[in-house]
Amino acid sequence: MALRKRRFCDAKEPLLPCKTYAFGMQNNRFCKVLMVRFLDNRCCCEKYLQYCCVFLLIE
């Protein structure tokens, strides 16, 4: 009886469409790591470009 009821239960929807309900926290951590890496790389590039612009203006 319990198995029959479970089969017809509605599954809960995930908060975001790209995440599955069971692995939401793991995917969330993975996404945060990717965002931090991307932002860190972007920040390094911006600092490098600012340094190059200052160097070119001095010459």
C-alpha positions in Angstrom: 0.0 0.0 0.0 2.8 2.4 0.9 4.6 1.7 -2.3 1.5 2.4 -4.4 1.0 5.8 -2.7 4.7 6.7 -3.3 4.5 6.0 -6.9 1.8 8.6 -7.5 3.2 11.3 -5.3 4.1 14.6 -7.0 7.8 15.3 -6.9 8.8 18.6 -5.4 10.1 21.1 -8.0 13.7 22.4 -7.6 14.2 26.0 -6.9 16.1 26.6 -10.2 15.4 24.7 -13.4 19.1 23.7 -13.9 19.4 22.0 -10.5 18.0 18.7 -9.4 16.3 18.5 -6.1 18.6 15.8 -4.6 21.8 17.4 -5.6 20.9 21.1 -5.2 23.5 21.8 -2.5 26.3 20.1 -4.3 25.5 21.9 -7.6 25.2 25.1 -5.7 28.7 24.7 -4.3 30.1 23.9 -7.7 28.5 26.9 -9.3 29.9 29.2 -6.5 33.4 27.8 -7.2 33.0 28.5 -10.9 31.8 32.0 -10.3 34.6 32.8 -7.9 37.2 31.5 -10.4 35.6 33.5 -13.2 35.5 36.7 -11.1 39.0 36.2 -9.9 40.4 35.7 -13.4 38.4 38.8 -14.6 39.8 40.9 -11.7 43.4 39.8 -12.5 42.8 40.7 -16.2 41.4 44.1 -15.3 44.4 44.8 -13.0 46.8 43.8 -15.8 45.0 46.0 -18.3 45.0 49.0 -16.0 48.8 48.5 -15.4 49.4 48.3 -19.2 47.4 51.4 -19.8 49.3 53.4 -17.2 52.6 52.1 -18.6 51.6 53.1 -22.2 50.5 56.5 -21.1 53.8 57.2 -19.3 55.8 56.4 -22.5 
